[in-house]
Amino acid sequence: MHLQDSLEYLSETTQQAILQEHARRFGLDTQEPLFDRLADPAFAQHVWEHSSEWERSVIRQFVQFAPRGFFTRRDWEKVSIKEQRLMSVGLTRLRRLGIVITVRKMWSEIGYMMPHEIREHLTGCLLPEPDAAYVTLSKTLPYYIPAGRGIHLDLIGLLIFIRDHEIPVTQKGTVHRRYQQKMAELLTIEDVHLQGLQLPAWETEPPAGRELLIALDLAWKLGLVWERDRLLALDEERIGRWLSQSPSSRFSDMYRIVCEQYLPQEPWWDAMVCVMDQAPADQWCSLEAQLSMLREAGFDVPVEAGKKVAEQWLHLLGGLGWVQLGIDEKEQIYWRWNVMARAEEQEGWYVDPSGEVTIPPLVPLQAIWKLSDFCTIQSDGTLLRAELQDKSVQAYLTAGGDETQIIGLLQAHCIHPLPDAIGELVSHWAKTARQIQIEPVYRVRTAHPGFLAEWKEMADFQPFLKQLLSPTEFLLTAEEHGRWVDLLRHYGYEPHLLDTADEVKKNHYDRQDEQTRVGLIQVSQPWEGYAVENTFPDLGDEVARITALPKVWTQHMQSYHPQSLRDLFKRATELQLDVELQSDGPSTWSGKPSDLCVEMGYWMVTIAGRNGKKRMRLDDIGRVRILVPDFLYEEK
């Protein structure tokens, strides 16, 4: 669960309480927005550096052992059973900081969630310096699977195909078989990149259709594609926003979806992605060295992790065009981020006199999309090619386009002067296109001729009355429609709009938003069924019970009357607190007491320390004290 998804369910009062806790513990400003504070890596580092031993233990549990940073309460009680009291206090303190969020199921089952961004930043606090895995290769290493050209370019081809064809969707929610092969040919991600993925959807999807399913699901979750009336449909507005994004922003959105969907859920995988994210673009990294870093930090990394990462993750990223891979003679795998995936789109295209356009990888996507309005786009390896054809140009002009727009776009992104032959071709095709022209208009109908007669005399209305049909009817262009309605309302008229586009649009987005959340591939998350609980926890009775212990028991080592000694060990056992003791000699040692009872006339206790358990008589204990973390007294 991402941070924004967590915080949007917390009230302003709860968020302010969290900020007040930051101020109380760390002296931080309470005016900074909570999201900005929690999303800041420096804050996570500050929390880690100023956390108590028990808070750090809790952080390690969430980072290193919780699937996607989530524990049910039952699971949490299992992992914290040995130090339940102090671990519970540590958990509560982190909840008060907003580091851990409380979630609840409808039937009152509670869970605890560390949001993705916070977990990522705290993972970085545990890991060694990332440059330990950086290598310099004297030559480019080969790899047995080719990389894709870039999923953003694959999606452009897919979106253009969907726009230009009516593609039916089956009852199972898949593309009709007769279109699958044609659409798959537009992609450079292939089945070989996906063979390591372990998805429930693979049980019903044949290998030949998996690459198309992955690409369509990504387009769906980005909100670019949806299903309407059993046909694939495009959202032109969202496509426009997606095309206008910077390459790095576009990559981040797609990368987030891919991680949520396809990254396995064992905690060491999240740490692996964290290590990868720290690598600079174009920096070769040793996969084995990065896995060693995870093991050094305490993550439970399996022996065959290298093979798993390559097959289940790196091959997928390679197919998406995001990483480049290499393997040496010792079968050691190396990888690096593909700089092209996030590089600024500053290249231009080449136009030859015949009307063929060669499109390099870094031409702006927005320009390619506009070019497809009057050109056919085809894939050619890592490049795209477009071709000016009479039918495409004439269709564009008939729909209201202009030949100057065609020439202007071609020239704006051409790295050389546009050949004169291109202008001649477009002008020739334009003459034919203008013979028949179709354009959308609005018809305005009045109740009686008096309205039009009055409006003809008013200067503000006259520019709109150029296409009269009758004494009670006239036409407006689409561009005039909005201004006309505003003008009527300005003069006190309230027009009856038969066009219910606003309502249709609302229903459209409601249905589409639901489809976008679901997508074509569903992967269940550990927290599914839980909702964020709007709560700011009290430290509760745990701290009060511990800090209520007599200070003489906790502040200094000393000897006690037998009855007082038994009471001390009884309370330490109940509260699951360690004791520090001295039996014979000057050395001291510590451990957790248990099993306080009489055996053969002697009071006995078991002390579980770092070196194992020891059963001993209370009579043999010289001095003792209960160990209580100092931070608990700060909470009083």
N, C-alpha and C positions, 0 to 999 in steps of 0.2 A: 504494500500500500504506500502510495506516495504522500509526501508531507502535505501538499495542498488538499488532497482528499481527506486527510485526517483533520486538519485544522478547520475546514469549512463547517464542521459539525460542532465545534466548540463555540459557546457563546462569548460575547465580548467580556462578560464578567469573568469567565473561566480563563480567557486568554490574559486578562489583566492580572489575575491571581498568579499565573505562571510567570509573567514579567516581574511581579513583585518579589517572587521567590528568587529570580535571577538577581534582583537588586539586593536582597537580603544576604544571599550567599556570596555573590561575586562583586557586588557594588556596581552593577551595570545599569545603564540608562533604561528607564521604563517606557520611554517614548518611541523606541524603535519598534516597528511592526514585528509581531511574533514570528511570522513566516520568514522574514529577512534574517532574524536572529538565528532561528533554528536551522536555516538553510546555509548558514555561513560555516565553512570548514574551520575557521579560526575559533568559533564558539565551541564546536565539538572538541577541538584540541584543548581548549581552556577547561572544559568540563572534565576531560580525561586527566589532565595534569592536576586538577584540584579535587579529584574524587577520592573518597575513602577506599580502603582495601575492599570493603564489601560492595561498594558501588561498582568498582572495577570488576569484581567477580560477576556481578549481575550483567554488566556490559559484555563481558566475554561470553556469557551464556547466550545472550541474544545474538551476538555477532557470529560465534563459532558453532553453535549447536541448534539454534532455532531455525526451522525451515522458513525462508523468506522473512525472518525476524519476528516470527509469531509463535507464542506458546498459549495453549489452553491453560486454564488455572490448574487442572489436574496434572498436565505435563510439567508445569512450573513447580508444583509441589514435589514431584518426583525428582527433578534435577536439583532442587534446593534442600532436600530432606536432611542432609547432614548438618547444614547450618541454617535451618529454616528461619529462626528468629531474626538473625542479623541479615540474612539475604532478603527477607521480607522488608526489613527496614530500608536496606539499600534500594530495593525495587520501588518502594514508596517515595523515597527521595528523588529518584530518577523520574517517576511519574509527575512529581511536583515541578520538575524542570521542563516537562514536555518532551523529554528524551524517549519515554515510553508512554504510549497511549492505551487507555483502557477501552476494550471493545466488549460487546455483549450480544449474545444470541437472544432471539425472541423469548426463549424459555428460561431466561435468567442465567444461562451458562456464561461465565466471564472468561475473557482471554486478554492477553497483553501483546501489544504490537510496537515494534520499533520501526518508525517510518523509513522508507528506502534511503532517502538522502542522508539522514542521520546515521543509519547503519553503515553506509558507504564511507562517510567521513571518519567514523570511529574505527572502521576496519583499517583505514590508513594509519591510525595511531598504533595499531598492533604490528603492522608489517615492517620489514626492513626497508632500507632505501631502495627504490625501484631500479636504480642504475646498475645494481649488481647483476641484473640479467641482460644488460645491453651488450651487444656484440658488434664488431665491425667485420663485415664479410669482404674478402678480397675479390670475390666474383659473385655474380647472381646465381643462386642455387636453383636447380630444377625442382619441379613438383609434378606429381603424376595426375593431378586434377587441374584443369584450366580454370582461371578465375572468370567471373562474369564481368561485363563491361560497367555495371552499376545499376542498381535496382531503380534509381530515379529515371534512367533512360529506358529501362524495360517498361516502367509504368507509363511513361509518355506514349510509347507505342501501343500499349494496352488501352489507354484512355481514348486515343484517337480511333482505334478499331471499334470500341464500344460506341463512341459518338456517331460513327458512320454506318453502323449496322444495328438492326433490331435483333438482340440476342435473347432468346427465351431462357427462363430459369425453370428447372424441373421442380417437381414437388419436394424433392429432397434438398432443394436449395443449391443445386449445382448447375453449371452451364450445360446447355444441351450438347450432346456428344458431337453433333456435326460441326460445332464451332470450336470444340476443345483443341483439336489439332492445329487449326489456323491460328488460334490465340497463343498456343504454346510455342509456335514457331517465332513469335515476336520476342521471346525471352531468351536471355543468355544464362539465367540460372537454370540448372538441369537437375534431373533426378540423382545424378552422382553426387551432387552437393548435399542431398537431403537424406541419404541412406542411413546416416547415424541418428537422425531424429526419431524420438520415441513418442509418438502422439496417438491418442485414441482415434483420431480421424483417419489414420493410416489403415485401420482395420477395414474400412469400407471404401477407401480410395485406392484405385490401382496405381502402381508406380508411374505409369505414363501420364497421369493427370496431376501429380503432386506439385510440380513446379508452378503450374497455373493456379492451383488452390492457394499456395503460399503467397503468390503475387496479388491475387484478387483479395485475399484476406487482409493483406497490408493496405491495399487501396480502400477497402471497406472500413477498416478501423481508423484510417485517416479521414474518413467522411467523404471521400472523392466519388465513391461508387455505392449504389444501393439498389434494392429491388423494388420496382413499382409496376403494378399490374402484370406481374409474372415476367417482366423484362428487366434486363440490366439498365440502370439509368445513371446519369452523371449529375453531380451537383456543381453547376458551372461557377457559382459564387465561391464555394470552398476550393475548387480547383484553381480559381484565380488567386486566392490567398496563398495556396500551396506553391504555385508557380512563382509568386513574387517574394517568397521567403528567401533569406540568404541560404547558400548551400549548407553552411554549418548548422543553422537552425533547422532546416529540412532534414538533415542527417540525424540530428538529435531526436526529433520526433519519431522518425522511423526506427532508430536504434532502441529507443525506450520500448516501443511496441514489441520489437523482436526479442529483447531481453525478457520482458514480461511473459511472452508467449512460449518461447522455445528454449530458454536457459533452464537446465534441470534445477530442481529445487533444493538439493543438498547445500548446506551453508558454504562449503568450500568452493562451490561454483560461483557464488556471489563474490567471494574474495578473489577468485581468479579474474573475474571481470573487473574488479577494482584495480588489480595489478595491471591489467591490460589498459585500462583507461588512463593510467598514469604515464604510459609510454608516449613520447613525442611522436608526431607524424613522421613517417619515413625512417624510424629508428628500428633496426633489426633487433629482435629479442630472442633469447633462448627459452623455449617452452619448458625444458627440464629445469633450468635455473629458476624460473618463476614458480614452478611447483615446489621446489626446494624452499623457496621463501615462505610459501604457505605452511609447509610442514614446520619450519623454524618458528613461525608465529603461533603454532599450536593447533592448526586446523587438521581435521581428520581426513587426510588426502589418501585415497586408495593407491595401491602399488601400480595399477594399470591406468593411472590418471592421464598420462601423456596420450595414450591411444584414445581414451574417452574424449579428451578435450579436442583432439584433432578431428575425430569423426563426428562428434555431436555438436561442435561449436565452430571451430575454425573453418571447416569445409562449408558450413552454411554462410558464414561471413564472407568467405571467398566467393561463393556463388552470388552474393549480393553486391560484390565488387568493393567491399570495405577493407579487406586485408589481402596481402600477398604472402605466399607461403614458399618455403624452400626446405629441402632435406639434404643432408650431407651423406658422405659415404658410410658414416657410422649410424645412419638412420636417425640422427638427431634432427628434430623439427625446429625451424626458425620461422618467425613471422614478423610482419610490420604492418602498420596502418597504411592504407593506400591514400596518398595525399590527394588524389583526384576526387575522392568521395566528398571532400569538404572544401576543395579549392574554389576560389572565386571564379565565377563564370564570365570570363573576359575575352574569350576567343570569338572569332568571326567565321563565317562560312565562305565557301568558294562557289561561284556561279559561272558555269561555262555558257557559251552562246546558244547551245541547244536547249537550255532551260534546266539542266541538271545541277542540283545544289549538293555539295559535299559538306556535311556537318560534323566538325570535330567534337570531342567529348565535352569541352568547356564552353560551348555556345549557350547563352541563357535559355533555360527551359521555356520561359515566357515567349521568347522569340520563336522557338520551335513550334510551340502550340499555335501561335498566330500564323506561322508559315503553313501549318497543316490546313488552314481554312481554304487555301487555294492551291495546295500542292499535295501530291501523294507522298507519304513518308514510308521508307523501307529501311530495314536493318541490313547492315553490311559489316559484320564482325563488331569491332569496338566503335565503328562509326555509324551514323545515320545518313541516309541519302534521301533527298527530296527531288521531285520532278514536276516542273510546270507542265500541265496538260490542258488542252482546250476545254474539256468538260469541267474540270475542277475550277478553272478560272471563271468560266461562264456561269457556273452555279453560284460562285461567290458574288459576282457582279449582279446577277439576277436577284439575289437575296438582299441587295441594298449596298453592297460593297462598291468601292471606287478603284479605278485603275491606278490612281495616284497613290492610294494606300498600298497597293501591291508593290509598285516600284519603290516607294519610300521604305517599306520594310526590308525588301531585298537589298537596297543600297545601304541602309542603316547598319546592317550587320555583316556586310560584305567587306573583306579585307583588301579588296582591289576595286578599281572603278568598274561599275556594272557595265557589261557589254551592251552596245547599242542595240544588238539584235533582240535583247530581252524586251526592251520598250516597244519595239516593232511587233513582236509576238503578242504582247498583252493588248496593244491597241487593236490589232487585227481581230483577236478573239472578242474584244469588248464590243466591236461593232455588231457582231451577231447577237451578243447577250442583251443589248439594249432593245432589240425588237420586241421582246416580251418581258415585262417587269412586274413582279409581284411584291407587295409590301404590306405589312400589317397596319391597320388603321382602327380608330374608334368611331362609331356612329353615335351622334348626339341627336336625340329626338325630344321635341318640346310638346307640351299639351295643346298649344294653339299657336297660330302664326304671329300673335302679338309679341311674343318673346323675341323672335328673330328681328322683327321690325324695329323694336326698341334697341336691341343690341347693335344694329347696323348704324345707329346714330351716335353710339358711344365709342370714343377713341380707343379705350382699353380693350374693347371686345373685337374691334374691326380686324386685327391681324389674324384672328382665329377663324374668320368666316370666309375663307377662300374657296372651300370645296362644298358649295351648296348642292343638296340633292332635291330639296323641295322647300316650300314655305315653312316647314316644321322640322327639317332634317339637314344635317351637314356632317362632314367628316373631319376628324382630327388625326394628325400623325401621333405615333407613340411618344415622340419627344414633347408634343404639345399637351398631352393628356393631363399630366400632373399640374402644369401651370394653369390650365383651364379650370380645373377643379378648385385650385387655390383662389383664382379670380372670382369664381361664383360665390365662394364662401365669404370673400372680402366684401362683396356687394350684398350680402345677406341671403343669398340663395343656398339651399341645401339640396344638392343633386342626389338623385336616387341612382346609386352605382350598381348596375347589374353584374359588373365584374367583381367576383368574390375572391380575387387573387390573394388578398391578404390572409383570408381564412384558409384558403387552399394551401398557401405557403406555410402557415402555422402548423396545419395538420401534416404537411410534408415534412417539416423539420421534426415534429414530435415523433413521427414514425421512423424517420431516418436516424434520429439520435439513438433510438432504441436499437435499431439494426447496427449502428456503428459500435455500440457497446458490446454487442454479442459477436458480430463478425461471422465469418464462415467457419473458423476453427475455434472451438471452445476448450480452454485449458483451465481446470479448476485450481484455485489458489487456496492455500491452507486456511485463510481467514474467511472463506466463503460462508455466507450466512450470518456473519457477525457485523454489527454496526458500531460506529464510534459512540462511546458514552460521554456525554457532556458532564464531566466530573473533575473536581480538583480534590485529591485525596488528603485526608488528615493523616498525621503520623500515627494516630490511634493509640491503642492501649499497649502495643508492643514496646514502644519507647518508654512510656510511663512506667511499665512494670520493671523494665531494666534499670532505669535511672532512679527508681524508688528503692533500690538496694541500699543498705547502709554503706555509707562511703568508707567506713573503716574496713569493709570487706573488699573494696575495689581499689583503694588508693595506695595501700602499702602492704608489703609482705609482713606477716606476723603470726605468732602462734595463738591458739584458741583453746578454750575449755572444751572438753569432748562434746558436750551437747551443742555448743555454738558451732563447732567444726562440722557436726552432722547437719545442722541447719544450713550452714554455708554450702555444703556439697549438695544438699537437697534442692536448694534454690538454683544453684548453677545447673543442675541436671534438668530441672523443670524448664529453665529458660534457654537450655542448650548453649550455654556459654562456656568458654575455655577457662581453666584455672592455671595459675602459675604456682608451682610448689617446690619445696626444698625438703628432701627426706634426710639423707645423710651426706655430710660434706657440704662445701660451699656452693656447689653447682646447683642450678635450678633448671627445670624443664616444664613444659606446659602440655596440656591436652584437654580433651573433653571428658568430663566424668559421667559415669553411668553405673547402673546396677549397685546402688548403695543398699547394703543389707547386712544382717548378722550371719556369720558363718563360724560354727564351732566356738561360739562365745565371743567372737571379735567382729567389730564393725569393719566391713571391707568395701572397697570402691574400685571400679575399673577406670583407668585413665587411658584414653586413646590419643596418642601423640603421633608425631611424624614417623617415629621409629617403630610403630606398632602399639599393641595394647599391653598394659601392665596391671595386674591385680595386686592390690596392696592394702595393708591394714592402716586404718586411720591413726592408730597409735604410733606408726612409723613416720608420720608426716610432721615435720617440724614447723615450717612456716608456709603460709599459703595466701593467695588473694585471687579474686575473680577478675578476669580480664574483660573490661568493658571499653569499647572504642570511644575515644575522646569526643568524636563528633556527635555522639548521642546526647551528651550533656549540652552541646550547643543548641539542640533542638528544643530544650525545655523553655 
